[in-house]
Amino acid sequence: MSHIDNTGEKKEQQLPHTTSKLESSMISGPNREPYSQPLGFAVDLDRELGGKFRNLWPYRILNEVQSAFWPVCFNTDHNVVIAAPTGVGKTMALEAAICRLLQEDEGTGNGRKTWKAVYVAPVKALCQQRLVDWQRRFETRFGLKCAELTGDSAGMREVAASQIILTTPEKFDAVSRDWRDNLYLLGSVRLVLIDEAHFLGEDPRGSALEALICRLRVMKSHKVIMDKGLPASKLRILAASATLPNVEDIGRWLEAPPEATFNFDYTHRPVPLEIHVLGYANASNPFLFQRTLEGRAPEVIGRYSEGKATLVFCGSKKGAEALATKLAEAGSGLGLGNKQLGRGGMQGRSQQRLEAERFSNIQNHKLKDLLLTSDGAVAFHHAGLTAEDRTCVETLFQQGVVRTLCSTSTLAQGINSPAFLAIILGTTFWRGAGTGYEDLPVSAVLQMIGRAGRPGNDDRGVAVIMTSKEKELMYMSMAEGQEVVESQLPARFHESLNAEVCSNVISDLGGAIRWLRSTFLWVRAHRNPDYYTALLPRGTICRDADNSIGEYLKAYMLRILAELQAENVLRLEKTVGLSRDGAPIDNLETENIVPLVAGRVMSKTLVSFETIKVLRAVPSDASLEALLYACCGCPEVCNPVRKAEKRPLNDLLKRVRFSKGLGIKKCTHPSHKAFVLVQACLGNLEIVDFTLKVSDNPMCLISSVCAEE
């Protein structure tokens, strides 16, 4: 049950938790027949599979939700969309589709497994978690090789030799842009599995996913793919998501029939979840407001944790460390810092010595000291820790040794945590000096609150969202799955359209229109035109007529093409239409779309249209120093200068080649930071600070853009 607290009144209120069961799953929407699947039965896997794939899953009888989607996932080739809360076992739907391909191989006698399944998740942590799981289950038992394809994963040769590829939308979007050069890799993709599909409504991941899926669907019917009879000609797509109100729109976009589109609300969650939204008066700036929330965190933990495992999501690495220290100091007032660790009660001295030895492996001194002083009860977790330290903290939390864990959002997408209570400490995050603070996206909120009350650990869970008073209702609506997913393609329309032109998915205006009609943008603009009024001519009034909205979208696309042509990214060429025998047809003209050098650079290096405009504005006789500084003003590399980074950046500033000519004395602006790091990258200077080493990667990208442009 959801609840909104106004902290202006101090009160204690015991809330009942939801225990009701939904007897049917109903999906309805305009121009879509309602679909109702009775859930009063349970699928027996032994009976369904006859011993095949035995022990692939740790259970034999499926729950109601799994029983509903199992027949369509395993027994048909339909595209499938499933929206259901965390913990109901949605991942099994993706695994069932893989098993169907294995069964097809057995039926046809094809033991070579020429097909590939691509698992797409919003972050690397989910890919890595699924990789370990599927290597253990599919690779060991069925010989299906698994490979991770992310920013720091294996090479393309290992990926090409695998049957299951685990990747992020941005990475696979980049790979699939050169699909003609990787024809037998992309042409082998028989199955696409989209996990946490609600990130479709977030920028930039959502626009990358939308562009990727549209490209794969166009490739599916491409003459080259069809003539060679490649597996991609039978492409199947399964998408699993948290609860969403407009899941039927995603089903319509992916061409999933009504009987393959499922929507289960939070009443189906195996472990009932209470959601509390606590609203506080805003401070003079977001930083001070965050400090206020940190001060209230001990009180919130004491009120809702019931002495059980607690996971607190903080907005920054420094914030996670500071809160963990504060909670350890609070000690016995919260039931922490004493000998009553974990879920097992009192620890003996021998067990304490054992845990102290385990803590000795921790490399981060601050984390080790915190674990020792709190008797292991409090810890922090963020990307600044080494992989070994993060794994150790995760293990301690899973085992119940660490009872309160303060983490950044990285943990929300990672381990299957045993938290009873999940707290979101503030709902804004820093996006850089040019953007400022932004609200947490839908997928982040759903992932965080989904960590509470995991099956097998608790009979219920509690989630608390601490935010400002003005945002109480917004986050309550989001947490309950009432936030409609909208297309994010308009934010990256220039880049997406150019990428399809460069990959030959679009070669003329007719192809551009067909691509536009395949987008999620097309579906949502017809359902909610008021949301997309920015795409339409000024003064346009959207009505329900599909034809008029479609014409507005086409006009918008033509306007984008004209802007790309004005910057010499592509060229529109009018040609005379030809008959089948090659003879010209009178009065029939087509308009071809031809990619140019700037467009190919833009697509290959994944830079934005704004970056291309910046680079093209640099005078041809500009000095190397001026060229580098112009590149460092591009949005891809303009990250904020954090307080802890100022000293190492200023030290680097003294060692790089350029700085005096532009009058830069101290690194105070994001472009200054980029300017120093790109020179350090090109000059092969040692970067000591860990976070600056991570920032060094995009510098190599922008350096290559300079060279190619």
Stockholm file with secondary structure:
# STOCKHOLM 1.0

chainA/1-709         MSHIDNTGEKKEQQLPHTTSKLESSMISGPNREPYSQPLGFAVDLDRELGGKFRNLWPYRILNEVQSAFWPVCFNTDHNVVIAAPTGVGKTMALEAAICRLLQEDEGTGNGRKTWKAVYVAPVKALCQQRLVDWQRRFETRFGLKCAELTGDSAGMREVAASQIILTTPEKFDAVSRDWRDNLYLLGSVRLVLIDEAHFLGEDPRGSALEALICRLRVMKSHKVIMDKGLPASKLRILAASATLPNVEDIGRWLEAPPEATFNFDYTHRPVPLEIHVLGYANASNPFLFQRTLEGRAPEVIGRYSEGKATLVFCGSKKGAEALATKLAEAGSGLGLGNKQLGRGGMQGRSQQRLEAERFSNIQNHKLKDLLLTSDGAVAFHHAGLTAEDRTCVETLFQQGVVRTLCSTSTLAQGINSPAFLAIILGTTFWRGAGTGYEDLPVSAVLQMIGRAGRPGNDDRGVAVIMTSKEKELMYMSMAEGQEVVESQLPARFHESLNAEVCSNVISDLGGAIRWLRSTFLWVRAHRNPDYYTALLPRGTICRDADNSIGEYLKAYMLRILAELQAENVLRLEKTVGLSRDGAPIDNLETENIVPLVAGRVMSKTLVSFETIKVLRAVPSDASLEALLYACCGCPEVCNPVRKAEKRPLNDLLKRVRFSKGLGIKKCTHPSHKAFVLVQACLGNLEIVDFTLKVSDNPMCLISSVCAEE
#=GR chainA/1-709 SS CEEEEETTSCCCCCCCCCCCCCSEEEEEETTEEEEEEECSCCCBHHHHHTTTTTTSSSCSBCCHHHHHHHHHHHHCCCCEEEECCTTSCTHHHHHHHHHHHHHHHHHHTCCSCCCEEEEECSSHHHHHHHHHHHIIIIIHHHCCCEEEESTTSCCHHHHHTCSEEEECHHHHHHHHTTTTTTHHHHTTEEEEEESSGGGGGSTTHHHHHHHHHHHHHHHHTCHHHHHHTCGGGGCEEEEEESCCTTHHHHHHHTTCCGGGEEECCGGGCSSCEEEEEEEECCCSSHHHHHHHHHHHHHHHHHHHCTTSCEEEECSSHHHHHHHHHHHHHHGGGGTCSSSEETTTEECCHHHHHHHHHHHTTCCCHHHHHHHHHTTTSEEEECTTSCHHHHHHHHHHHHTTSCCEEEECGGGGGSSCCCCSEEEEECSEEECCTTTCEEECCHHHHHHHHTTSSCTTTCSCEEEEEEEEGGGHHHHHHHHTTCCCCCCCGGGGHHHHHHHHHHTTSCCBHHHHHHHHHTSHHHHHHHHCGGGGGGGSCTTCCCCSCHHHHHHHHHHHHHHHHHHHHHTTSEEEEEEEEECTTSCEEEEEEEEEEEECHHHHHHHHHTCCHHHHHHHHTSCTTCCHHHHHHHHTTSTTTCCCCCGGGHHHHHHHHTTSSCSTTTTCCSCCSHHHHHHHHHHHHHTTCCCCCHHHHHHHHHHHHHHHHHHHC
#=GC SS_cons         CEEEEETTSCCCCCCCCCCCCCSEEEEEETTEEEEEEECSCCCBHHHHHTTTTTTSSSCSBCCHHHHHHHHHHHHCCCCEEEECCTTSCTHHHHHHHHHHHHHHHHHHTCCSCCCEEEEECSSHHHHHHHHHHHIIIIIHHHCCCEEEESTTSCCHHHHHTCSEEEECHHHHHHHHTTTTTTHHHHTTEEEEEESSGGGGGSTTHHHHHHHHHHHHHHHHTCHHHHHHTCGGGGCEEEEEESCCTTHHHHHHHTTCCGGGEEECCGGGCSSCEEEEEEEECCCSSHHHHHHHHHHHHHHHHHHHCTTSCEEEECSSHHHHHHHHHHHHHHGGGGTCSSSEETTTEECCHHHHHHHHHHHTTCCCHHHHHHHHHTTTSEEEECTTSCHHHHHHHHHHHHTTSCCEEEECGGGGGSSCCCCSEEEEECSEEECCTTTCEEECCHHHHHHHHTTSSCTTTCSCEEEEEEEEGGGHHHHHHHHTTCCCCCCCGGGGHHHHHHHHHHTTSCCBHHHHHHHHHTSHHHHHHHHCGGGGGGGSCTTCCCCSCHHHHHHHHHHHHHHHHHHHHHTTSEEEEEEEEECTTSCEEEEEEEEEEEECHHHHHHHHHTCCHHHHHHHHTSCTTCCHHHHHHHHTTSTTTCCCCCGGGHHHHHHHHTTSSCSTTTTCCSCCSHHHHHHHHHHHHHTTCCCCCHHHHHHHHHHHHHHHHHHHC
//
